[in-house]
């Protein structure tokens, strides 16, 4: 799941070398990932009214359904 999040995030930002995704916590059904980008790219990841962030979360959630897990992405 980390490569999927990194690939999408790197395509959206101006400084792809500063994109970092870490798994913060996980249990049987839930996984929390933390996405950090350069401060200047924060707006590009969040988007107008959070639309890009919602779309990113939707894509990752759909991909996680195959493994029957619930995925949460926190943007830091």
HELIX and SHEET records of a PDB file:
HELIX    1   1 UNK A    2  UNK A   12  1                                  11    
HELIX    2   2 UNK A   16  UNK A   18  5                                   3    
HELIX    3   3 UNK A   39  UNK A   41  5                                   3    
HELIX    4   4 UNK A   42  UNK A   46  1                                   5    
HELIX    5   5 UNK A   48  UNK A   50  5                                   3    
HELIX    6   6 UNK A   51  UNK A   64  1                                  14    
HELIX    7   7 UNK A   65  UNK A   67  5                                   3    
SHEET    1   A 3 UNK A  20  UNK A  26  0                                        
SHEET    2   A 3 UNK A  30  UNK A  36 -1                                        
SHEET    3   A 3 UNK A  70  UNK A  75  1                                        
END                                                                             
